[in-house]
Amino acid sequence: MTTYQDKAVWELCRQGFHNVAEEAEAAWSRGKGYAPKEPLPLARGVMELIRIANWECEARTAA
């Protein structure tokens, strides 16, 4: 996993979204992007980390 993916997982856990963090980590480990199944009350910074982590995942699979 990349640094941004690790940061996103850490932030999700820190905010109490452990199941979401596990889902995101599993998706990124498979080389897939992650999108929460339902809207979550996440800070804009955490959503940005998820967006960047997804972009990094896409960039790796495209290379």
VENGICOR-V827494 format. One record per pair of residues at least 12 apart in sequence whose ideal C-beta (glycine too) atoms are under 8 Angstrom apart, sorted by the first residue. I is the first residue (numbers start at 0). J is the second residue. Records with the same first field share a line. If there is no record, write none. Layout:
I = J, J
This chain:
0 = 24, 27, 28
1 = 27, 52, 55
3 = 48, 51, 52, 55
4 = 23, 24, 27, 52, 55, 56
6 = 48, 52
7 = 20, 23, 45, 48, 49, 51, 52
8 = 20, 23, 24
10 = 44, 45, 48
11 = 23, 41, 45
14 = 41, 42, 45
16 = 39, 41
19 = 35, 39
23 = 49, 52
26 = 56
27 = 52, 53, 56
30 = 56, 59, 60
31 = 56
32 = 53, 56, 57
33 = 49, 52, 53
34 = 53
